[in-house]
Amino acid sequence: MDKLQLTTSGSASPSAEMANRILAASLDRIIEAAPDAADAAMKKAVPDLYTPELASQFAENFINALRRAHAPQPLTAAQRGIEWMLRWGCTPWCINDHTDSASPEWHSAGPVKTDVRTADLDSSGYSEDGGMLPWLSAEVIVTNEKPQAYGRETQVFLGYGVHLAELSPARARVALEAMRGFVADLEAVVDRADEIAKDDFEGDPEIAQAHKEAEARRIKRITEAAA
């Protein structure tokens, strides 16, 4: 049996199953209450770090996790049965519906994705076409079409916005180790930014508008003089 299938199989305890049923029945009400609850909880627990934007982000992450947990799950090849697996050469954990004309011929357990989208982070506008793509995603891909002729190949597809890296498992592990090191460095940068941001303040909109108008007049004078 495939290792991935073993790690995702098993049934919930009776108490966990009851909790899941209650949560599913009340999901809409919980989602509706989440923003106010996150705002109040953050004000109480970490008032020195509280901002409305950060509380909203916490609520959004919580809501997305709830929706993922209760979203309908696609059938795996193992659940479809041995005839399906033999017909399509399917791995037990593959969730692709190979009868769908839009479904790829390779096999996948489905990607893991960040809730953060490229548009949430990109201030350059370069990701406009793929703005709703996940910032990061990863999935296992197995290609075994006509294996007698072409063999069988396992890859990790690592997505970052509109970009896609097709990596061998060994290269994917190199990327993973690099990301682990970067996460530690990023945490140090964010911690420092939190400290420095304590001195930030809002500007005066009237002064800003006056400055923009003065700049527009200056540029107009330069343009007219050069004509």
Helices and strands as residue ranges (DSSP letters): H 3-8, H 14-25, H 27-45, H 52-69, H 77-80, H 82-88, E 107-108, E 112-113, H 118-121, G 128-130, E 137-143, H 147-150, E 153-160, E 163-167, H 169-196, G 197-199, H 205-226
